[in-house]
Amino acid sequence: MTGSSEVILDIRGLKKHYPVERGFFRKTVAHVRAVDDVNLTLYRGETLALVGESGCGKTTLGRCVLRVLEATEGAIFFSANGKNAVDLTALGKKELRSLRPHIQMIFQDPFASLDPRMTVLDIVSEPLVESGMASGTDRADRVRELMEAVGLDVRHLNRYPHAFSGGQRQRIGIARALAPGPDLIVCDEPVSALDVSVQAQILNLLKDLQAQFDLTYLFISHDLAVVEHIADRVAVMYVGRTVELAPADELFRRPRHPYTEALLAAVPQPDPDHVPPTVGLAGEIANPADPPSGCYFHPRCPYVQNICRTDTPSWTELEPGHYSACHFADTLELMGVETL
């Protein structure tokens, strides 16, 4: 944890629901609760990881922060350059445009996220051109600085994306995100499409760049081994809701929600003598268009009790900075891992 107490992003009661329409007149009969009442705080200079199974709402939340998607309810307060926080959800197009350079994104797929018809120079400098921050010689100089910062040869500025490997393409995507000098970068599974050896290089690069440019990361991932390497805090999501939030080392050592325990147990460990704990999860992930009553996780939980089926668990701080939404978080002895 960086120790910074300055809040850069404050998400309050965020919801993103998609209508389910049926019939000739397209009547709305239900809503898919992709993000369902999420509250998160992100501090300047830290890395907050969002983890969970596919479809739990991680990427949707990240896109709501970027205003790529419009939130159904809630507020997203963002502070750029230490200025007073503004609610991104309430901004018009003109006000939002002025804040765009301060929030950038690194995409999951380094092959699909780069325009094959543009050179590296054009790709990396595009945010500068769109925001009117640099042109001509200044633009080229800025791109050269960024190429060196991400470990790419400046002689390759006039090459096209097809000439680079997957890891090199992701470095180009990182350079593009850095171009306008952002405060916050949303990293949407930035290493999941890369080989394991390249993943480590990119993660180390992200950590170095964070220290060099005083960056804050909202890091979206399903890979807990990756999260352990880079995150200061971890928020676990299930069917659109956060079920646990804690400092990374504490969450891995002592999870306080059964779903977190199951995620940790599913991670393979590089030890031939290691016998993974048996944490069985019955059934399938809940349907976000028709979630179960009470705790959304109760149909799969091995520790389920009657109250779990009827009452929604409250979001409770169990220890300083460690939150859980489980009726029995104080009494369950859940298994963590020392290291991945």
C-alpha positions as CSV (number, residue, x, y, z in Angstrom):
1,M,0.0,0.0,0.0
2,T,1.4,3.4,-0.9
3,G,0.2,5.1,2.2
4,S,-1.5,7.9,0.3
5,S,-4.7,9.2,1.9
6,E,-5.8,11.3,-1.1
7,V,-8.9,9.9,-2.7
8,I,-8.7,10.0,-6.5
9,L,-11.8,7.9,-7.3
10,D,-14.9,7.5,-5.1
11,I,-17.6,5.2,-6.5
12,R,-21.0,5.4,-4.6
13,G,-24.0,3.2,-5.2
14,L,-23.0,2.4,-8.8
15,K,-25.5,0.4,-10.8
16,K,-25.6,-0.6,-14.4
17,H,-28.7,-2.4,-15.5
18,Y,-29.6,-3.6,-19.0
19,P,-33.3,-4.0,-19.8
20,V,-34.6,-7.4,-21.0
21,E,-37.3,-6.8,-23.7
22,R,-39.7,-9.2,-25.1
23,G,-42.8,-9.3,-27.3
24,F,-43.8,-7.4,-30.3
25,F,-43.9,-4.1,-28.4
26,R,-40.5,-4.8,-26.8
27,K,-41.9,-4.6,-23.3
28,T,-39.3,-4.6,-20.5
29,V,-39.8,-7.7,-18.4
30,A,-36.6,-7.7,-16.4
31,H,-33.2,-6.1,-16.0
32,V,-29.7,-7.7,-16.1
33,R,-27.9,-6.3,-13.1
34,A,-24.4,-6.1,-14.5
35,V,-23.2,-3.8,-11.7
36,D,-25.5,-3.8,-8.6
37,D,-24.9,-1.1,-6.0
38,V,-21.0,-1.0,-5.8
39,N,-19.2,1.3,-3.5
40,L,-15.4,1.6,-3.9
41,T,-12.7,4.1,-3.0
42,L,-9.4,4.4,-4.8
43,Y,-6.4,6.3,-3.4
44,R,-3.8,8.1,-5.4
45,G,-0.8,6.0,-6.3
46,E,-2.3,2.7,-5.4
47,T,-3.4,-0.3,-7.4
48,L,-6.9,-1.6,-6.7
49,A,-7.7,-4.9,-8.3
50,L,-11.2,-6.1,-9.3
51,V,-11.4,-9.9,-9.4
52,G,-14.1,-12.4,-10.1
53,E,-15.5,-14.9,-12.6
54,S,-16.3,-13.9,-16.2
55,G,-19.6,-12.0,-16.2
56,C,-19.4,-10.7,-12.7
57,G,-19.4,-7.0,-13.8
58,K,-15.7,-6.1,-13.6
59,T,-15.3,-4.7,-17.1
60,T,-18.7,-3.1,-17.0
61,L,-17.7,-1.2,-13.9
62,G,-14.4,-0.1,-15.5
63,R,-16.3,1.2,-18.5
64,C,-18.7,3.1,-16.4
65,V,-15.8,4.8,-14.7
66,L,-14.6,5.9,-18.2
67,R,-18.1,6.9,-19.2
68,V,-17.9,4.5,-22.1
69,L,-21.1,3.2,-20.6
70,E,-23.7,5.3,-18.8
71,A,-24.4,4.3,-15.3
72,T,-28.1,3.5,-14.4
73,E,-27.7,4.9,-10.9
74,G,-25.0,6.1,-8.6
75,A,-22.1,8.6,-8.6
76,I,-18.4,8.4,-9.6
77,F,-16.4,11.2,-8.1
78,F,-13.0,11.8,-9.7
79,S,-10.2,14.1,-8.6
80,A,-7.8,15.2,-11.4
81,N,-4.4,16.6,-10.4
82,G,-5.5,16.9,-6.8
83,K,-8.3,19.3,-7.6
84,N,-11.8,19.1,-6.1
85,A,-13.6,15.9,-7.1
86,V,-16.3,16.1,-9.7
87,D,-19.1,13.6,-10.4
88,L,-18.3,12.1,-13.8
89,T,-21.9,10.8,-14.2
90,A,-23.2,14.4,-14.1
91,L,-20.9,15.9,-16.6
92,G,-21.9,17.0,-20.1
93,K,-19.9,16.2,-23.2
94,K,-17.8,19.4,-23.1
95,E,-16.9,19.0,-19.4
96,L,-16.2,15.3,-19.8
97,R,-13.9,15.9,-22.8
98,S,-11.6,18.1,-20.7
99,L,-11.2,15.3,-18.2
100,R,-10.7,12.5,-20.7
101,P,-6.8,12.9,-20.7
102,H,-6.8,12.3,-17.0
103,I,-8.5,8.8,-17.3
104,Q,-7.1,6.3,-19.8
105,M,-7.5,2.6,-20.5
106,I,-5.2,-0.3,-21.3
107,F,-7.2,-2.9,-23.3
108,Q,-7.2,-6.7,-22.9
109,D,-6.5,-7.6,-26.5
110,P,-3.3,-6.0,-27.9
111,F,-4.1,-7.3,-31.4
112,A,-7.7,-5.9,-31.6
113,S,-7.0,-2.6,-29.8
114,L,-4.5,-1.2,-32.3
115,D,-5.6,0.1,-35.7
116,P,-3.7,-1.9,-38.3
117,R,-3.8,1.0,-40.7
118,M,-2.0,3.4,-38.4
119,T,1.7,3.6,-37.6
120,V,3.1,3.4,-34.1
121,L,3.7,7.2,-34.2
122,D,0.0,7.8,-35.1
123,I,-1.3,5.3,-32.6
124,V,0.6,6.7,-29.6
125,S,0.1,10.3,-30.5
126,E,-3.6,10.0,-31.2
127,P,-4.7,11.1,-27.7
128,L,-2.4,14.1,-28.0
129,V,-4.0,15.1,-31.3
130,E,-7.6,14.5,-30.1
131,S,-7.0,16.6,-27.0
132,G,-5.0,19.3,-28.7
133,M,-2.1,18.8,-26.3
134,A,0.7,18.6,-28.8
135,S,1.5,18.8,-32.5
136,G,4.4,18.8,-34.9
137,T,7.8,18.4,-33.3
138,D,6.4,18.3,-29.8
139,R,4.2,15.4,-30.7
140,A,7.0,13.4,-32.1
141,D,9.3,14.1,-29.2
142,R,6.6,13.1,-26.7
143,V,6.1,9.8,-28.6
144,R,9.8,9.1,-28.5
145,E,9.9,9.6,-24.8
146,L,7.0,7.2,-24.3
147,M,8.6,4.6,-26.5
148,E,11.7,4.6,-24.4
149,A,9.7,4.6,-21.2
150,V,7.9,1.4,-22.3
151,G,11.0,-0.3,-23.6
152,L,10.5,0.0,-27.4
153,D,13.0,1.1,-30.0
154,V,12.3,4.6,-31.3
155,R,13.5,3.6,-34.7
156,H,10.2,1.6,-35.1
157,L,7.9,4.6,-35.0
158,N,6.9,4.2,-38.7
159,R,6.1,0.5,-38.4
160,Y,2.6,-0.9,-38.4
161,P,1.1,-3.1,-35.6
162,H,1.5,-6.4,-37.6
163,A,5.3,-6.1,-37.3
164,F,5.2,-6.5,-33.5
165,S,4.7,-9.4,-31.2
166,G,1.9,-9.5,-28.7
167,G,4.0,-8.2,-25.8
168,Q,5.3,-5.3,-28.0
169,R,1.8,-4.4,-29.1
170,Q,0.7,-4.2,-25.5
171,R,3.7,-1.9,-24.8
172,I,2.4,0.3,-27.6
173,G,-1.1,0.3,-26.0
174,I,0.5,1.3,-22.6
175,A,2.4,4.1,-24.3
176,R,-0.8,5.4,-25.9
177,A,-2.5,5.4,-22.5
178,L,0.4,7.3,-21.0
179,A,0.5,9.9,-23.8
180,P,-1.9,12.6,-22.3
181,G,-0.4,12.3,-18.8
182,P,-3.3,10.5,-17.0
183,D,-3.8,10.3,-13.2
184,L,-5.9,7.1,-13.4
185,I,-5.5,4.1,-15.8
186,V,-8.2,1.4,-16.0
187,C,-6.3,-1.8,-16.9
188,D,-8.8,-4.2,-18.4
189,E,-7.1,-7.6,-18.1
190,P,-3.9,-6.2,-19.7
191,V,-1.9,-9.4,-19.6
192,S,-4.5,-12.2,-20.0
193,A,-3.8,-12.5,-23.8
194,L,0.0,-12.8,-23.4
195,D,2.3,-15.7,-22.7
196,V,3.2,-16.2,-19.1
197,S,6.9,-15.0,-19.5
198,V,5.7,-11.9,-21.2
199,Q,3.0,-11.3,-18.5
200,A,5.7,-10.9,-15.9
201,Q,7.6,-8.3,-18.1
202,I,4.4,-6.3,-18.6
203,L,3.5,-6.4,-14.9
204,N,7.0,-5.2,-13.9
205,L,6.7,-2.5,-16.5
206,L,3.4,-1.3,-15.1
207,K,4.9,-1.2,-11.6
208,D,7.9,0.8,-12.8
209,L,5.7,3.2,-14.8
210,Q,3.5,3.7,-11.7
211,A,6.4,4.8,-9.7
212,Q,7.8,7.0,-12.5
213,F,4.6,8.8,-13.4
214,D,2.7,8.7,-10.1
215,L,-0.1,6.6,-11.7
216,T,-3.1,5.0,-10.1
217,Y,-4.4,1.8,-11.4
218,L,-7.9,0.2,-11.4
219,F,-6.7,-3.3,-12.4
220,I,-9.3,-5.7,-13.7
221,S,-8.3,-9.4,-13.7
222,H,-9.6,-13.0,-13.2
223,D,-6.0,-14.2,-12.5
224,L,-5.3,-14.1,-8.7
225,A,-1.6,-14.9,-9.3
226,V,-1.3,-11.7,-11.4
227,V,-3.3,-9.7,-8.9
228,E,-1.0,-10.8,-6.0
229,H,2.0,-9.5,-7.9
230,I,0.7,-6.0,-8.6
231,A,-2.3,-5.1,-6.3
232,D,-2.2,-3.1,-3.1
233,R,-5.9,-3.9,-2.4
234,V,-8.3,-6.4,-3.9
235,A,-12.1,-6.1,-4.4
236,V,-13.9,-9.4,-5.1
237,M,-17.0,-9.2,-7.2
238,Y,-19.8,-11.7,-7.6
239,V,-22.9,-11.1,-9.9
240,G,-22.4,-7.4,-10.0
241,R,-21.7,-6.9,-6.2
242,T,-18.6,-6.6,-4.2
243,V,-18.4,-9.4,-1.6
244,E,-15.0,-8.7,-0.1
245,L,-12.4,-5.9,-0.1
246,A,-9.1,-6.1,1.7
247,P,-5.3,-5.4,1.4
248,A,-3.9,-8.0,-1.0
249,D,-1.7,-9.8,1.4
250,E,-4.4,-10.1,4.0
251,L,-7.0,-11.3,1.6
252,F,-4.8,-14.1,0.3
253,R,-3.8,-15.1,3.8
254,R,-7.2,-14.9,5.4
255,P,-10.2,-14.6,3.2
256,R,-13.5,-13.6,4.9
257,H,-16.0,-14.6,2.3
258,P,-16.6,-18.2,1.0
259,Y,-16.5,-17.1,-2.6
260,T,-13.0,-15.6,-2.1
261,E,-11.9,-18.9,-0.5
262,A,-13.1,-20.8,-3.6
263,L,-11.3,-18.5,-5.9
264,L,-8.0,-19.0,-4.0
265,A,-8.5,-22.7,-3.9
266,A,-8.9,-22.8,-7.7
267,V,-5.5,-21.2,-8.4
268,P,-2.9,-23.8,-9.4
269,Q,0.4,-23.7,-7.4
270,P,3.8,-24.5,-8.8
271,D,4.5,-27.2,-6.3
272,P,4.2,-30.9,-7.2
273,D,3.6,-31.9,-3.6
274,H,0.9,-29.3,-3.0
275,V,-2.5,-30.8,-2.4
276,P,-5.2,-28.2,-3.1
277,P,-7.9,-27.8,-0.5
278,T,-11.3,-29.1,-1.5
279,V,-13.8,-26.2,-1.6
280,G,-16.8,-27.4,-3.6
281,L,-19.1,-24.9,-5.3
282,A,-22.4,-26.4,-6.3
283,G,-24.3,-25.2,-9.4
284,E,-23.6,-22.3,-11.7
285,I,-23.0,-18.6,-11.2
286,A,-26.3,-16.8,-10.5
287,N,-28.3,-15.3,-13.3
288,P,-27.9,-11.5,-13.1
289,A,-31.3,-11.0,-14.7
290,D,-32.9,-13.1,-12.0
291,P,-30.6,-13.3,-9.0
292,P,-31.6,-15.4,-6.0
293,S,-33.0,-13.8,-2.8
294,G,-30.8,-13.0,0.2
295,C,-27.2,-13.5,-0.5
296,Y,-26.6,-14.0,-4.3
297,F,-23.9,-16.6,-3.5
298,H,-26.0,-18.8,-1.3
299,P,-27.0,-21.4,-4.0
300,R,-23.3,-22.3,-4.4
301,C,-22.0,-21.7,-0.8
302,P,-20.9,-24.8,1.1
303,Y,-21.6,-22.9,4.4
304,V,-25.1,-21.8,3.6
305,Q,-27.7,-21.3,6.4
306,N,-31.3,-20.4,6.3
307,I,-30.6,-16.7,6.9
308,C,-28.5,-16.6,3.7
309,R,-31.5,-17.6,1.6
310,T,-33.7,-14.8,2.9
311,D,-31.6,-11.8,4.1
312,T,-29.1,-9.8,2.2
313,P,-25.8,-9.6,4.1
314,S,-24.6,-6.2,5.1
315,W,-21.3,-4.7,3.9
316,T,-19.3,-4.9,7.2
317,E,-15.8,-3.8,8.2
318,L,-14.3,-6.7,10.1
319,E,-10.8,-5.3,10.6
320,P,-9.3,-1.9,9.5
321,G,-9.6,-1.9,5.7
322,H,-11.1,-5.4,5.5
323,Y,-14.7,-5.6,4.4
324,S,-17.0,-8.6,3.7
325,A,-20.6,-9.1,2.8
326,C,-21.3,-12.5,4.6
327,H,-23.6,-13.2,7.5
328,F,-20.9,-15.5,9.0
329,A,-17.7,-13.6,8.2
330,D,-16.8,-13.4,11.9
331,T,-17.3,-17.1,12.6
332,L,-16.1,-19.0,9.5
333,E,-12.5,-20.2,9.5
334,L,-11.7,-20.0,5.8
335,M,-8.6,-21.2,4.1
336,G,-6.2,-18.8,2.4
337,V,-2.8,-19.2,0.8
338,E,0.6,-18.0,1.9
339,T,1.8,-17.3,-1.6
340,L,1.0,-18.0,-5.2
